[in-house]
Amino acid sequence: MRLSYRFILLSALISLKAWAQSPALDPDWQESQVATPPTFQVKGLLLLDMPRYVSIKIGVDPTTVSIGPDGVVRYVAVAANSSGTVNAMYEGIRCATGEVKVYARYGMSGQWTMLEDPQWTPLNDNQPSRHALAFARQGACDGRAATATTVDQIIRLLKNPGTAGR
């Protein structure tokens, strides 16, 4: 009987150690240096499946998608309305914590404006927009915790809606 208690205790400790080393809970996690926003194209966007009430088309330029050594999926999301106005956001998604960060915005000036002190916000927050949550669910994140394995996998999932969740 005593042996089974030790086994249970040892199993619990091993599980706790593995859980504590999870990237979502890693106190030593550091975000990689973020480069300037990449050049993006409006042609060839992979459109996100957005709720019906969203009147603008929002897509991700597949040439801008990257997965950093920190596990953050970075990309340019492009929003275009029916009159041809284009806005873009350079963002990162940290799947392990369910957060998004907007690094820069591109608007009518035709130039990127870097945010001074970008902060991580929950993906399920309505700000800056629902598109980050849509991108996470449709390809950037594998389930609710892990970053997708490769950029190619993210692009394949975006090109084939409905295959997310593998």
C-alpha positions as a printed Julia matrix, in Angstrom:
166×3 Matrix{Float64}:
   0.0    0.0     0.0
   2.82   2.37    0.87
   4.4    1.82   -2.54
   1.22   2.92   -4.35
   1.12   6.21   -2.39
   4.73   6.9    -3.35
   3.93   6.11   -6.97
   0.93   8.47   -6.93
   2.96  11.2    -5.26
   5.85  10.78   -7.7
   3.45  10.83  -10.68
   1.81  13.98   -9.37
   5.16  15.72   -8.91
   6.29  14.79  -12.43
   3.0   16.08  -13.86
   3.29  19.29  -11.87
   6.84  19.87  -13.11
   5.78  19.34  -16.74
   2.81  21.67  -16.24
   5.01  24.36  -14.66
   7.37  24.24  -17.63
   4.54  24.9   -20.06
   5.28  27.93  -22.28
   2.08  29.56  -21.06
   3.44  29.53  -17.53
   7.14  30.0   -18.26
   8.27  32.95  -16.16
  11.52  33.1   -18.14
   9.78  33.51  -21.52
  11.11  36.46  -23.46
   9.69  37.9   -26.65
  12.12  37.99  -29.55
  13.19  41.3   -31.01
  10.47  42.39  -33.44
  11.66  43.49  -36.85
  10.09  46.29  -38.85
   6.82  45.32  -40.5
   7.24  43.35  -43.7
   6.07  44.61  -47.08
   2.63  43.26  -47.84
   0.48  42.72  -50.91
  -3.26  43.22  -51.2
  -3.43  40.66  -54.02
  -3.29  37.08  -52.87
  -4.68  37.64  -49.38
  -5.98  34.58  -47.59
  -9.37  35.84  -46.41
 -10.43  35.1   -42.87
 -13.87  33.67  -42.21
 -15.38  36.53  -40.22
 -18.8   36.88  -38.58
 -21.57  38.16  -40.87
 -21.76  41.51  -39.1
 -18.19  42.39  -40.2
 -18.67  44.33  -43.43
 -15.03  44.67  -44.45
 -12.9   41.92  -45.95
  -9.96  40.94  -43.77
  -7.17  38.71  -44.95
  -3.63  37.68  -44.11
  -0.8   38.16  -46.6
   0.79  34.67  -46.63
   4.23  36.1   -47.46
   4.29  37.9   -44.09
   3.49  34.93  -41.84
   6.35  33.79  -39.6
   6.84  31.81  -36.42
   9.53  33.29  -34.2
  11.88  31.38  -31.9
   9.69  32.72  -29.08
   6.7   30.8   -30.5
   4.88  33.97  -31.6
   3.11  33.84  -34.96
   3.64  37.23  -36.65
   1.73  38.38  -39.72
   0.17  41.3   -41.56
  -3.63  41.42  -41.54
  -5.1   43.59  -44.29
  -8.57  45.12  -44.11
 -10.2   46.5   -47.25
 -13.64  48.03  -47.63
 -15.81  48.26  -50.74
 -14.51  51.75  -51.59
 -10.94  50.43  -51.81
  -9.58  51.88  -48.57
  -6.85  49.62  -47.2
  -5.62  49.41  -43.63
  -3.16  46.88  -42.29
  -1.93  45.72  -38.91
   1.36  44.01  -38.11
   0.52  41.67  -35.26
   1.71  38.72  -33.24
  -0.27  35.91  -31.65
   1.04  34.03  -28.64
  -1.02  30.86  -28.83
   0.3   29.5   -25.52
  -1.36  32.32  -23.61
  -4.2   33.2   -25.99
  -2.93  36.74  -26.56
  -2.39  39.13  -29.46
  -0.18  42.19  -29.8
  -0.4   44.9   -32.46
   3.09  46.16  -33.33
   2.26  48.62  -36.12
  -0.56  50.04  -38.22
  -0.61  50.98  -41.91
  -3.2   53.46  -43.12
  -3.96  56.23  -45.54
  -0.49  57.75  -45.14
   0.93  54.75  -46.98
   3.48  54.15  -44.23
   3.75  51.98  -41.15
   3.3   53.62  -37.77
   4.91  51.62  -34.98
   3.01  51.57  -31.68
   5.09  53.02  -28.86
   4.31  50.51  -26.15
   2.35  47.58  -27.6
   0.8   45.28  -25.02
  -0.44  41.71  -25.1
  -4.24  41.54  -24.92
  -6.54  38.52  -24.74
  -7.53  37.09  -28.13
 -11.14  36.89  -27.04
 -11.19  40.63  -26.31
 -13.05  42.7   -28.91
 -10.08  45.02  -29.33
  -8.35  45.56  -31.69
 -10.68  43.3   -33.67
 -12.1   39.82  -33.95
  -9.81  39.04  -36.88
  -6.91  37.97  -34.62
  -9.14  35.39  -32.93
 -10.36  34.23  -36.34
  -6.75  33.85  -37.55
  -5.77  31.93  -34.42
  -8.68  29.52  -34.82
  -8.36  29.14  -38.58
  -4.66  28.32  -38.71
  -2.18  30.12  -36.45
  -2.78  28.01  -33.36
  -3.02  24.25  -33.04
  -5.89  23.9   -30.65
  -6.02  26.33  -27.78
  -2.43  26.24  -26.63
   0.23  25.43  -29.17
   1.54  27.4   -32.11
   0.95  25.69  -35.45
   3.92  23.55  -36.44
   5.03  25.41  -39.56
   4.21  28.46  -41.67
   3.27  26.06  -44.5
   0.74  24.39  -42.19
  -0.81  27.77  -41.31
  -1.11  28.73  -44.99
  -2.56  25.34  -45.93
  -5.2   25.67  -43.2
  -6.1   29.2   -44.3
  -6.43  28.05  -47.92
  -8.67  25.15  -46.84
 -11.17  26.58  -44.36
 -12.83  24.06  -42.13
  -9.72  21.9   -41.72
  -8.54  23.69  -38.56
  -8.49  21.47  -35.5
  -6.71  18.88  -37.62
